[in-house]
Amino acid sequence: MILSGIFCAVSENNLKFQIPLESAFFFHISFAIFPRAVHNIFTHISHWQALLFRSLFHTQLLLATRNFRHHGRLTPNLVIKEERLFAIQELFEAHLTVLNLPRAMKFYGDVLGLEPASVFPEHHAAFYWLGGRGKSMLGLWEVGSGPQRMHLHTAFCMELPDLLQAAAKLKAANVTPCDFERRPTDEPDVLAWMPAASLYFDDPDGNQLEFIAMLPGTPRPELGVLRWSEWKKL
């Protein structure tokens, strides 16, 4: 092993790994290497280099060598995982613009059955909980009837059995369910690259909404988009 101000290189059984040391402050470096190479790391470098190496990689080396002992066989490997700047977990809220807030509230509250969170008449805005209080939020903002409008898109996650019944329920509420190509449909499409089942429809202001349910199994991007009935036959 060679440790310098530019590169850290590990060589074992003709397998060589080389990483810029300046990147070490932005990446977790996990070495899965042979025990002899682990020993060599600390016997072929100077004292200050060993201190630097330990401070950067000590925890990762302990985890790697512990993994060797538990699994009984050793495979040289190098895993570089980029450290996220912020530990973002999931999307909490999304916002849509509407022409008429009372009409939009009737649609999202009565037709879709979203739980009201709060209304701010002075700001012409209303908020709804999705998935339960504090889980996630949808905001509706009245922007008036100006000539320049944005038709936005958002998707609502649901369980597959509920999604399979959604087309009939939308029709009963005088809402047209659509497929991926925006054609009227009686069943969801499947986005095979995910894979996920999806059904599309519009709100009264032309915003494009979607019901989506993730599906088990391996992604099949080569299949593109197909009907639910076609997916079930695979």
Secondary structure by P-SEA (a helix, b strand, c coil): ccccccbbbbbcccbbbbbcccccccccccccccaaaaaaccccccaaaaaaaaaccaaaaaaaaaaaaaacccccbbbbbbbbccccccccbbbbbbccaaaaaaaaccccccccccccccccbbbbbcccccccbbbbbbbcccccccbbbbbbbbcaaaaaaaaaaaaaacbbbbccccccccbbbbcccccccccccccccccccbbbbbbccccccccccccaaaaaac
